[in-house]
Amino acid sequence: MTNDGAVETGTNPRSLDGATLEPALAESRLAIVEFWADGCLFSRLLQPKSRRLAARYGDRLLVARCRLDGSEAIVERIGVRYLPAVVLFRAGKPLRKWYGDTPESMLVRAVESLLENVDG
């Protein structure tokens, strides 16, 4: 068990890129995606948070990391302005965005709220 109460299942975030992001979002009702790039320090800081989110919510929504190096079309479509970025999606449409080393508690609250609205 992790310090936030999630059970470690060994589930990792799904790895996506410019070619696989759109199909993954199309097949997922809900998703939280971390957008990152090589050489970005804050991207490395977010990676463990994505792992914990995948362990905690991976059976209820898509948790993924999308490498953006060379994927300008995605950056433009989703409106990512800075890296790293975390975007919460419903039915393939961005609902909320965070930039930088976002506190995990903020992401958990947003995911919980979205899941309550969908499940409840």
N, CA, C and O atoms as a MOPAC input file, in Angstrom:
PM7 MOZYME 1SCF
protein

 N      0.85100 1    -1.17300 1     0.00000 1
 C      0.00000 1     0.00000 1     0.00000 1
 C      0.89300 1     1.23100 1     0.00000 1
 O      1.94000 1     1.25600 1     0.64700 1
 N      0.46500 1     2.24700 1    -0.73400 1
 C      1.23100 1     3.48300 1    -0.79600 1
 C      0.81900 1     4.40400 1     0.33900 1
 O     -0.13500 1     4.12100 1     1.06300 1
 N      1.55200 1     5.52500 1     0.49600 1
 C      1.24100 1     6.44700 1     1.58200 1
 C     -0.07700 1     7.18900 1     1.37600 1
 O     -0.55400 1     7.83700 1     2.30800 1
 N     -0.68600 1     7.12000 1     0.18600 1
 C     -1.97500 1     7.77800 1    -0.03300 1
 C     -3.13900 1     6.79600 1     0.04200 1
 O     -4.27500 1     7.15300 1    -0.26900 1
 N     -2.86200 1     5.56300 1     0.45400 1
 C     -3.91200 1     4.57500 1     0.62800 1
 C     -4.17700 1     3.71300 1    -0.59200 1
 O     -4.98100 1     2.78300 1    -0.51900 1
 N     -3.53200 1     3.99100 1    -1.70000 1
 C     -3.73400 1     3.18500 1    -2.89800 1
 C     -2.94900 1     1.89000 1    -2.77500 1
 O     -1.85100 1     1.87300 1    -2.21800 1
 N     -3.50100 1     0.83000 1    -3.28200 1
 C     -2.81900 1    -0.45300 1    -3.28700 1
 C     -1.95300 1    -0.51300 1    -4.52600 1
 O     -2.43100 1    -0.26200 1    -5.63300 1
 N     -0.67400 1    -0.84400 1    -4.35300 1
 C      0.23800 1    -0.98000 1    -5.49100 1
 C     -0.11300 1    -2.26500 1    -6.22900 1
 O     -0.00900 1    -3.35600 1    -5.66800 1
 N     -0.52500 1    -2.13700 1    -7.47600 1
 C     -0.89500 1    -3.31000 1    -8.26100 1
 C      0.12600 1    -3.62300 1    -9.34200 1
 O      0.01400 1    -4.63100 1   -10.04000 1
 N      1.12200 1    -2.75600 1    -9.47900 1
 C      2.07700 1    -2.94300 1   -10.54600 1
 C      1.58200 1    -2.36900 1   -11.85700 1
 O      2.26000 1    -2.47800 1   -12.87900 1
 N      0.40400 1    -1.75700 1   -11.84000 1
 C     -0.15300 1    -1.14200 1   -13.03200 1
 C      0.64300 1     0.09900 1   -13.37200 1
 O      0.89600 1     0.94100 1   -12.50900 1
 N      1.03400 1     0.21200 1   -14.61600 1
 C      1.75800 1     1.38900 1   -15.07700 1
 C      0.85700 1     2.19000 1   -15.99400 1
 O     -0.06200 1     1.64500 1   -16.60400 1
 N      1.11900 1     3.48900 1   -16.09200 1
 C      0.36400 1     4.27400 1   -17.06000 1
 C      0.63300 1     3.75600 1   -18.47000 1
 O      1.73000 1     3.28400 1   -18.76800 1
 N     -0.34600 1     3.84700 1   -19.30700 1
 C     -0.18700 1     3.42800 1   -20.70600 1
 C      0.71000 1     4.44000 1   -21.41800 1
 O      0.53900 1     5.64600 1   -21.24000 1
 N      1.64700 1     3.97100 1   -22.20700 1
 C      2.54300 1     4.85000 1   -22.96000 1
 C      1.91200 1     5.17600 1   -24.30500 1
 O      1.55700 1     4.28300 1   -25.07300 1
 N      1.77800 1     6.47000 1   -24.57700 1
 C      1.19300 1     6.93900 1   -25.82100 1
 C      2.14700 1     7.89000 1   -26.51700 1
 O      3.10200 1     8.38600 1   -25.92000 1
 N      1.87100 1     8.13600 1   -27.79500 1
 C      2.62200 1     9.13800 1   -28.55900 1
 C      1.63900 1     9.80800 1   -29.51400 1
 O      0.43100 1     9.59000 1   -29.42200 1
 N      2.15200 1    10.61400 1   -30.42100 1
 C      1.29700 1    11.34100 1   -31.34200 1
 C      0.38700 1    10.45100 1   -32.17100 1
 O     -0.72000 1    10.86000 1   -32.52000 1
 N      0.82900 1     9.25100 1   -32.48900 1
 C      0.03300 1     8.34800 1   -33.32300 1
 C     -1.00200 1     7.56300 1   -32.52700 1
 O     -2.02100 1     7.15800 1   -33.08500 1
 N     -0.76800 1     7.34300 1   -31.25000 1
 C     -1.65800 1     6.47700 1   -30.46600 1
 C     -2.57900 1     7.22700 1   -29.50800 1
 O     -3.48900 1     6.62300 1   -28.93900 1
 N     -2.36500 1     8.51900 1   -29.31700 1
 C     -3.18200 1     9.26900 1   -28.36400 1
 C     -4.65100 1     9.30800 1   -28.76800 1
 O     -5.51900 1     8.92800 1   -27.98100 1
 N     -4.93800 1     9.75900 1   -29.97600 1
 C     -6.33400 1     9.91900 1   -30.41100 1
 C     -7.11900 1     8.60700 1   -30.33900 1
 O     -8.23000 1     8.60400 1   -29.80900 1
 N     -6.58300 1     7.48600 1   -30.85500 1
 C     -7.33300 1     6.22500 1   -30.73800 1
 C     -7.57300 1     5.80900 1   -29.28100 1
 O     -8.64000 1     5.29100 1   -28.95100 1
 N     -6.58500 1     6.03600 1   -28.41500 1
 C     -6.74500 1     5.67900 1   -27.00000 1
 C     -7.83300 1     6.52500 1   -26.34300 1
 O     -8.63900 1     6.00700 1   -25.56900 1
 N     -7.86100 1     7.81800 1   -26.64700 1
 C     -8.89900 1     8.68000 1   -26.08100 1
 C    -10.27000 1     8.31300 1   -26.63000 1
 O    -11.26500 1     8.39300 1   -25.91000 1
 N    -10.33400 1     7.91300 1   -27.89300 1
 C    -11.60900 1     7.54900 1   -28.51800 1
 C    -12.22800 1     6.31500 1   -27.87300 1
 O    -13.45100 1     6.19600 1   -27.79500 1
 N    -11.38400 1     5.39800 1   -27.41100 1
 C    -11.91100 1     4.16700 1   -26.81100 1
 C    -12.08800 1     4.27500 1   -25.30100 1
 O    -12.53100 1     3.31600 1   -24.66900 1
 N    -11.75400 1     5.41600 1   -24.71100 1
 C    -11.84700 1     5.60400 1   -23.26100 1
 C    -12.87000 1     6.67700 1   -22.93500 1
 O    -12.82600 1     7.78000 1   -23.48100 1
 N    -13.77700 1     6.35200 1   -22.05500 1
 C    -14.77100 1     7.32800 1   -21.61900 1
 C    -14.12300 1     8.43100 1   -20.79600 1
 O    -14.44200 1     9.60900 1   -20.96000 1
 N    -13.20900 1     8.04300 1   -19.91000 1
 C    -12.49100 1     8.97400 1   -19.04600 1
 C    -11.00200 1     8.69900 1   -19.14800 1
 O    -10.58200 1     7.54900 1   -19.27500 1
 N    -10.20100 1     9.76500 1   -19.09200 1
 C     -8.74600 1     9.59400 1   -19.17500 1
 C     -8.04800 1    10.73300 1   -18.45900 1
 O     -8.54600 1    11.85800 1   -18.41900 1
 N     -6.89300 1    10.43100 1   -17.89600 1
 C     -5.98400 1    11.45000 1   -17.38600 1
 C     -4.63500 1    11.15700 1   -18.03300 1
 O     -4.08800 1    10.06300 1   -17.90200 1
 N     -4.11500 1    12.16000 1   -18.73400 1
 C     -2.90200 1    11.96100 1   -19.53500 1
 C     -1.84900 1    12.98000 1   -19.13200 1
 O     -2.11200 1    14.18000 1   -19.06200 1
 N     -0.65800 1    12.47800 1   -18.87000 1
 C      0.50600 1    13.32700 1   -18.59800 1
 C      1.25900 1    13.51200 1   -19.90900 1
 O      1.67200 1    12.53500 1   -20.53200 1
 N      1.43700 1    14.75100 1   -20.32500 1
 C      2.19600 1    15.07100 1   -21.52400 1
 C      3.59700 1    15.47800 1   -21.09500 1
 O      3.75900 1    16.32800 1   -20.22000 1
 N      4.60900 1    14.87400 1   -21.70900 1
 C      5.98600 1    15.08900 1   -21.27000 1
 C      6.91900 1    15.14900 1   -22.47000 1
 O      6.53400 1    14.86600 1   -23.60400 1
 N      8.16200 1    15.52900 1   -22.18100 1
 C      9.20500 1    15.57500 1   -23.21400 1
 C     10.53200 1    15.15600 1   -22.59600 1
 O     10.76200 1    15.32300 1   -21.39900 1
 N     11.39200 1    14.61200 1   -23.43600 1
 C     12.73700 1    14.24900 1   -22.98600 1
 C     13.44800 1    15.48700 1   -22.46200 1
 O     13.27600 1    16.58100 1   -23.00000 1
 N     14.22500 1    15.32200 1   -21.44300 1
 C     15.03100 1    16.41100 1   -20.92200 1
 C     14.28500 1    17.38200 1   -20.03000 1
 O     14.87300 1    18.36400 1   -19.57700 1
 N     13.02200 1    17.14800 1   -19.76500 1
 C     12.23600 1    18.03900 1   -18.91300 1
 C     12.27300 1    17.50200 1   -17.47900 1
 O     11.73000 1    16.43300 1   -17.20300 1
 N     12.90700 1    18.23700 1   -16.57500 1
 C     13.03200 1    17.81200 1   -15.18300 1
 C     11.67700 1    17.57700 1   -14.54600 1
 O     11.47700 1    16.56000 1   -13.88200 1
 N     10.74700 1    18.49100 1   -14.73500 1
 C      9.44200 1    18.34600 1   -14.09800 1
 C      8.67900 1    17.14300 1   -14.64500 1
 O      7.85800 1    16.55900 1   -13.93700 1
 N      8.93900 1    16.76900 1   -15.89400 1
 C      8.32400 1    15.55000 1   -16.43100 1
 C      8.76600 1    14.34200 1   -15.62800 1
 O      7.96700 1    13.44700 1   -15.35200 1
 N     10.03500 1    14.31400 1   -15.25200 1
 C     10.54300 1    13.19600 1   -14.44900 1
 C      9.92200 1    13.18200 1   -13.05900 1
 O      9.73000 1    12.11700 1   -12.47400 1
 N      9.60600 1    14.36600 1   -12.52600 1
 C      8.98200 1    14.43700 1   -11.20600 1
 C      7.53600 1    13.95400 1   -11.23000 1
 O      7.04200 1    13.43800 1   -10.22700 1
 N      6.85700 1    14.11200 1   -12.35100 1
 C      5.46200 1    13.68200 1   -12.45700 1
 C      5.30700 1    12.18500 1   -12.69700 1
 O      4.26400 1    11.61400 1   -12.37800 1
 N      6.31700 1    11.55100 1   -13.24800 1
 C      6.19700 1    10.13900 1   -13.60800 1
 C      5.75800 1     9.24200 1   -12.44700 1
 O      4.88000 1     8.40400 1   -12.65600 1
 N      6.31800 1     9.36800 1   -11.23300 1
 C      5.84400 1     8.50900 1   -10.13700 1
 C      4.38300 1     8.78000 1    -9.76800 1
 O      3.67300 1     7.87500 1    -9.33300 1
 N      3.94100 1    10.01900 1    -9.94200 1
 C      2.54200 1    10.34500 1    -9.64400 1
 C      1.62700 1     9.63100 1   -10.63300 1
 O      0.57000 1     9.12700 1   -10.25400 1
 N      2.02900 1     9.58800 1   -11.88500 1
 C      1.24200 1     8.87900 1   -12.89200 1
 C      1.17800 1     7.39000 1   -12.57200 1
 O      0.13500 1     6.76300 1   -12.75700 1
 N      2.26400 1     6.82800 1   -12.10200 1
 C      2.26600 1     5.41200 1   -11.71800 1
 C      1.27900 1     5.15200 1   -10.58200 1
 O      0.52500 1     4.17900 1   -10.61000 1
 N      1.29700 1     6.03800 1    -9.57900 1
 C      0.37700 1     5.86000 1    -8.44900 1
 C     -1.08200 1     6.05700 1    -8.88700 1
 O     -1.97100 1     5.34900 1    -8.41100 1
 N     -1.32800 1     7.00500 1    -9.78100 1
 C     -2.69200 1     7.17700 1   -10.29200 1
 C     -3.14000 1     5.93700 1   -11.06300 1
 O     -4.29100 1     5.51800 1   -10.94400 1
 N     -2.24700 1     5.35400 1   -11.84600 1
 C     -2.57900 1     4.13800 1   -12.59200 1
 C     -2.89000 1     2.98900 1   -11.63800 1
 O     -3.82100 1     2.22000 1   -11.87500 1
 N     -2.11500 1     2.87000 1   -10.56300 1
 C     -2.36200 1     1.81500 1    -9.58200 1
 C     -3.70300 1     2.02000 1    -8.87800 1
 O     -4.40500 1     1.05900 1    -8.56400 1
 N     -4.04000 1     3.25600 1    -8.64200 1
 C     -5.25800 1     3.57200 1    -7.89700 1
 C     -6.51100 1     3.55500 1    -8.77900 1
 O     -7.56000 1     3.08700 1    -8.33700 1
 N     -6.42300 1     4.05400 1   -10.01400 1
 C     -7.60800 1     4.24900 1   -10.85100 1
 C     -7.57300 1     3.51400 1   -12.18500 1
 O     -8.50900 1     3.63800 1   -12.97500 1
 N     -6.52800 1     2.76200 1   -12.45100 1
 C     -6.35500 1     2.15100 1   -13.76800 1
 C     -7.49200 1     1.27800 1   -14.23600 1
 O     -7.64500 1     1.06400 1   -15.43800 1
 N     -8.30600 1     0.76100 1   -13.31100 1
 C     -9.44600 1    -0.06100 1   -13.71700 1
 C    -10.69800 1     0.78200 1   -13.97100 1
 O    -11.71100 1     0.25700 1   -14.43200 1
 N    -10.63500 1     2.09300 1   -13.67200 1
 C    -11.82100 1     2.95700 1   -13.81600 1
 C    -11.67000 1     4.03200 1   -14.88600 1
 O    -12.66100 1     4.60600 1   -15.33700 1
 N    -10.43300 1     4.30300 1   -15.29400 1
 C    -10.18100 1     5.27500 1   -16.34900 1
 C     -8.81200 1     5.02400 1   -16.94500 1
 O     -7.97400 1     4.35200 1   -16.34300 1
 N     -8.58800 1     5.56500 1   -18.13200 1
 C     -7.28500 1     5.45300 1   -18.77900 1
 C     -6.32100 1     6.40800 1   -18.08400 1
 O     -6.58700 1     7.60600 1   -17.98400 1
 N     -5.22500 1     5.88100 1   -17.61600 1
 C     -4.13400 1     6.69600 1   -17.07500 1
 C     -2.96600 1     6.48800 1   -18.02500 1
 O     -2.52000 1     5.36100 1   -18.23900 1
 N     -2.46900 1     7.59700 1   -18.60100 1
 C     -1.44800 1     7.46300 1   -19.64500 1
 C     -0.41700 1     8.57100 1   -19.56900 1
 O     -0.64300 1     9.61700 1   -18.96100 1
 N      0.71600 1     8.31800 1   -20.19800 1
 C      1.77800 1     9.30600 1   -20.39700 1
 C      1.99400 1     9.40300 1   -21.90200 1
 O      2.14500 1     8.38900 1   -22.58200 1
 N      2.00600 1    10.63000 1   -22.41600 1
 C      2.16800 1    10.84500 1   -23.85300 1
 C      3.39500 1    11.70000 1   -24.10100 1
 O      3.46600 1    12.84600 1   -23.65900 1
 N      4.35300 1    11.14000 1   -24.80400 1
 C      5.58200 1    11.85200 1   -25.14900 1
 C      5.28800 1    12.79500 1   -26.30200 1
 O      4.79300 1    12.36600 1   -27.34400 1
 N      5.58800 1    14.07600 1   -26.12400 1
 C      5.22400 1    15.08600 1   -27.10900 1
 C      6.33700 1    15.52000 1   -28.03400 1
 O      6.08400 1    16.31100 1   -28.94300 1
 N      7.53300 1    15.05300 1   -27.85500 1
 C      8.62000 1    15.44700 1   -28.74100 1
 C      8.21700 1    15.19000 1   -30.19200 1
 O      7.99100 1    14.04400 1   -30.58200 1
 N      8.12600 1    16.25200 1   -30.99100 1
 C      7.78900 1    16.12600 1   -32.39900 1
 C      6.31100 1    15.95500 1   -32.70000 1
 O      5.95900 1    15.58100 1   -33.81900 1
 N      5.42900 1    16.21800 1   -31.73400 1
 C      3.99000 1    16.04100 1   -31.93700 1
 C      3.25500 1    17.37100 1   -31.82600 1
 O      2.37600 1    17.53700 1   -30.98100 1
 N      3.62200 1    18.31100 1   -32.68300 1
 C      3.05200 1    19.65200 1   -32.62000 1
 C      1.54000 1    19.66800 1   -32.84500 1
 O      0.84700 1    20.51400 1   -32.27900 1
 N      1.02000 1    18.75800 1   -33.65200 1
 C     -0.41700 1    18.73000 1   -33.93000 1
 C     -1.21500 1    18.46100 1   -32.65700 1
 O     -2.27600 1    19.05200 1   -32.45200 1
 N     -0.71200 1    17.57800 1   -31.80700 1
 C     -1.39600 1    17.27900 1   -30.54400 1
 C     -1.33500 1    18.48300 1   -29.62500 1
 O     -2.32500 1    18.84100 1   -28.98800 1
 N     -0.18000 1    19.09900 1   -29.56100 1
 C     -0.01400 1    20.27100 1   -28.70900 1
 C     -1.04100 1    21.33400 1   -29.10100 1
 O     -1.66500 1    21.95500 1   -28.24100 1
 N     -1.20400 1    21.53100 1   -30.38500 1
 C     -2.14300 1    22.53800 1   -30.87100 1
 C     -3.59000 1    22.13800 1   -30.60500 1
 O     -4.37800 1    22.96500 1   -30.14500 1
 N     -3.95400 1    20.89500 1   -30.88200 1
 C     -5.33600 1    20.44900 1   -30.70400 1
 C     -5.78300 1    20.50100 1   -29.24600 1
 O     -6.88900 1    20.95000 1   -28.94800 1
 N     -4.93200 1    20.04700 1   -28.35300 1
 C     -5.29600 1    19.98700 1   -26.93700 1
 C     -5.03800 1    21.32000 1   -26.24300 1
 O     -5.62300 1    21.60500 1   -25.19800 1
 N     -4.16700 1    22.12800 1   -26.82100 1
 C     -3.88900 1    23.42800 1   -26.22400 1
 C     -2.88000 1    23.37200 1   -25.10200 1
 O     -2.92900 1    24.18500 1   -24.18000 1
 N     -1.96300 1    22.42200 1   -25.16700 1
 C     -0.90500 1    22.33300 1   -24.16000 1
 C      0.05500 1    23.49300 1   -24.39100 1
 O      0.59500 1    23.64800 1   -25.48600 1
 N      0.26500 1    24.30300 1   -23.36500 1
 C      1.10600 1    25.49100 1   -23.49000 1
 C      2.50300 1    25.30600 1   -22.90400 1
 O      3.46400 1    25.91900 1   -23.36900 1
 N      2.60900 1    24.45900 1   -21.88300 1
 C      3.88100 1    24.21800 1   -21.18900 1
 C      3.97900 1    22.74100 1   -20.87600 1
 O      2.97400 1    22.03100 1   -20.84600 1
 N      5.20000 1    22.28500 1   -20.64400 1
 C      5.42600 1    20.89600 1   -20.23700 1
 C      6.11400 1    20.87800 1   -18.88300 1
 O      6.90500 1    21.76000 1   -18.54900 1
 N      5.79600 1    19.86500 1   -18.12600 1
 C      4.79800 1    18.85000 1   -18.37000 1
 C      3.39500 1    19.40500 1   -18.14800 1
 O      3.20100 1    20.42300 1   -17.48400 1
 N      2.44200 1    18.71200 1   -18.71700 1
 C      1.03400 1    19.05500 1   -18.54000 1
 C      0.27500 1    17.77300 1   -18.22200 1
 O      0.60100 1    16.70000 1   -18.73100 1
 N     -0.72700 1    17.90100 1   -17.38500 1
 C     -1.63300 1    16.79500 1   -17.10500 1
 C     -3.01000 1    17.26300 1   -17.53100 1
 O     -3.46300 1    18.34000 1   -17.14300 1
 N     -3.67700 1    16.43600 1   -18.33900 1
 C     -4.99200 1    16.81600 1   -18.85700 1
 C     -5.98600 1    15.71400 1   -18.52700 1
 O     -5.73100 1    14.53000 1   -18.74900 1
 N     -7.11400 1    16.13400 1   -17.99600 1
 C     -8.21500 1    15.23900 1   -17.68800 1
 C     -9.20000 1    15.30700 1   -18.85600 1
 O     -9.62900 1    16.39200 1   -19.24900 1
 N     -9.55500 1    14.15000 1   -19.40700 1
 C    -10.43000 1    14.06800 1   -20.58300 1
 C    -11.71900 1    13.32500 1   -20.25400 1
 O    -11.72300 1    12.39400 1   -19.44900 1
 N    -12.80800 1    13.74400 1   -20.88500 1
 C    -14.05300 1    12.97400 1   -20.89500 1
 C    -14.48300 1    12.89100 1   -22.35200 1
 O    -14.60000 1    13.91000 1   -23.03400 1
 N    -14.71700 1    11.67600 1   -22.82200 1
 C    -15.13100 1    11.43400 1   -24.20600 1
 C    -14.18500 1    12.11100 1   -25.19900 1
 O    -14.62600 1    12.65600 1   -26.21100 1
 N    -12.88300 1    12.07400 1   -24.90700 1
 C    -11.87200 1    12.60900 1   -25.81400 1
 C    -11.69300 1    14.11500 1   -25.78700 1
 O    -10.85600 1    14.65100 1   -26.51400 1
 N    -12.46500 1    14.80500 1   -24.96200 1
 C    -12.37600 1    16.26600 1   -24.88800 1
 C    -11.71000 1    16.69200 1   -23.58700 1
 O    -12.05600 1    16.18200 1   -22.52200 1
 N    -10.75100 1    17.62700 1   -23.65800 1
 C    -10.07900 1    18.07700 1   -22.43500 1
 C    -11.05100 1    18.82600 1   -21.51900 1
 O    -11.77600 1    19.72100 1   -21.95300 1
 N    -11.04500 1    18.43800 1   -20.24500 1
 C    -11.88300 1    19.09300 1   -19.23800 1
 C    -11.09200 1    20.05100 1   -18.35800 1
 O    -11.56300 1    21.13200 1   -18.00200 1
 N     -9.87600 1    19.62700 1   -18.01600 1
 C     -9.05800 1    20.40800 1   -17.08600 1
 C     -7.59200 1    20.14300 1   -17.37800 1
 O     -7.21300 1    19.04300 1   -17.78100 1
 N     -6.74900 1    21.19700 1   -17.16300 1
 C     -5.30700 1    21.07700 1   -17.41300 1
 C     -4.53400 1    21.61800 1   -16.22200 1
 O     -4.93900 1    22.58000 1   -15.56800 1
 N     -3.40700 1    20.96500 1   -15.96300 1
 C     -2.45700 1    21.42700 1   -14.96000 1
 C     -1.07800 1    21.45400 1   -15.61000 1
 O     -0.78100 1    20.64900 1   -16.49300 1
 N     -0.24900 1    22.37600 1   -15.17100 1
 C      1.10300 1    22.49800 1   -15.72200 1
 C      2.13200 1    22.41700 1   -14.60800 1
 O      1.87800 1    22.82400 1   -13.47400 1
 N      3.30700 1    21.88200 1   -14.95300 1
 C      4.40900 1    21.80400 1   -13.99600 1
 C      4.25300 1    20.62500 1   -13.05300 1
 O      3.51800 1    19.67600 1   -13.32700 1
 N      4.95200 1    20.70700 1   -11.94800 1
 C      4.94800 1    19.64000 1   -10.94800 1
 C      3.68400 1    19.76300 1   -10.09400 1
 O      3.73300 1    20.25500 1    -8.96600 1
 N      2.57800 1    19.32100 1   -10.63100 1
 C      1.27100 1    19.43900 1    -9.99200 1
 C      1.19900 1    18.52800 1    -8.77200 1
 O      1.59400 1    17.36500 1    -8.84700 1
 N      0.69700 1    19.04300 1    -7.64400 1
 C      0.54100 1    18.18600 1    -6.46900 1
 C     -0.40400 1    17.01900 1    -6.75100 1
 O     -1.46700 1    17.19100 1    -7.34800 1
 N     -0.00700 1    15.86400 1    -6.32200 1
 C     -0.80700 1    14.66100 1    -6.56200 1
 C     -2.20000 1    14.78800 1    -5.95300 1
 O     -3.17100 1    14.28700 1    -6.52000 1
 N     -2.30400 1    15.44900 1    -4.81000 1
 C     -3.60700 1    15.60600 1    -4.15200 1
 C     -4.60200 1    16.34800 1    -5.04800 1
 O     -5.79400 1    16.04300 1    -5.02600 1
 N     -4.12900 1    17.31400 1    -5.82900 1
 C     -5.01000 1    18.03900 1    -6.75400 1
 C     -5.53200 1    17.10700 1    -7.84600 1
 O     -6.70500 1    17.16500 1    -8.21500 1
 N     -4.66400 1    16.26100 1    -8.35100 1
 C     -5.06700 1    15.32300 1    -9.39500 1
 C     -6.06500 1    14.31000 1    -8.85300 1
 O     -7.05400 1    13.98900 1    -9.51200 1
 N     -5.80000 1    13.80800 1    -7.64600 1
 C     -6.70300 1    12.83200 1    -7.02400 1
 C     -8.08600 1    13.45100 1    -6.80800 1
 O     -9.09900 1    12.81700 1    -7.10200 1
 N     -8.13400 1    14.68300 1    -6.29900 1
 C     -9.43100 1    15.34000 1    -6.07300 1
 C    -10.20200 1    15.48800 1    -7.38400 1
 O    -11.40600 1    15.23500 1    -7.42600 1
 N     -9.52400 1    15.89200 1    -8.44200 1
 C    -10.18700 1    16.07400 1    -9.73300 1
 C    -10.69600 1    14.74500 1   -10.28600 1
 O    -11.81600 1    14.67000 1   -10.79200 1
 N     -9.88000 1    13.70300 1   -10.19100 1
 C    -10.29300 1    12.39000 1   -10.68200 1
 C    -11.47300 1    11.87500 1    -9.85700 1
 O    -12.45000 1    11.37900 1   -10.41700 1
 N    -11.38800 1    11.99000 1    -8.53900 1
 C    -12.47700 1    11.53100 1    -7.67000 1
 C    -13.77800 1    12.25300 1    -8.00100 1
 O    -14.83500 1    11.62600 1    -8.07900 1
 N    -13.70700 1    13.55600 1    -8.19300 1
 C    -14.89500 1    14.34700 1    -8.52100 1
 C    -15.48600 1    13.89400 1    -9.85400 1
 O    -16.70200 1    13.74000 1    -9.97000 1
 N    -14.65500 1    13.68400 1   -10.84100 1
 C    -15.12700 1    13.24000 1   -12.14400 1
 C    -15.74900 1    11.84800 1   -12.04900 1
 O    -16.80000 1    11.59700 1   -12.63800 1
 N    -15.10900 1    10.95100 1   -11.31500 1
 C    -15.63900 1     9.59900 1   -11.18000 1
 C    -16.96500 1     9.60100 1   -10.42500 1
 O    -17.86100 1     8.82400 1   -10.75600 1
 N    -17.10200 1    10.45500 1    -9.42500 1
 C    -18.37600 1    10.56400 1    -8.70100 1
 C    -19.48800 1    11.02400 1    -9.63800 1
 O    -20.60400 1    10.50700 1    -9.58300 1
 N    -19.18600 1    11.99300 1   -10.49400 1
 C    -20.19200 1    12.50100 1   -11.43400 1
 C    -20.58200 1    11.45500 1   -12.46800 1
 O    -21.72600 1    11.42700 1   -12.92200 1
 N    -19.64000 1    10.59300 1   -12.84600 1
 C    -19.91500 1     9.58000 1   -13.85700 1
 C    -20.57500 1     8.35900 1   -13.21200 1
 O    -21.53800 1     7.80800 1   -13.74500 1
 N    -20.04100 1     7.94300 1   -12.05500 1
 C    -20.53800 1     6.73900 1   -11.39400 1
 C    -21.82100 1     6.99600 1   -10.60400 1
 O    -22.65900 1     6.10600 1   -10.45700 1
 N    -21.96500 1     8.23900 1   -10.09300 1
 C    -23.07300 1     8.53300 1    -9.18000 1
 C    -24.31700 1     8.99000 1    -9.81600 1
 O    -25.30000 1     9.26000 1    -9.12600 1

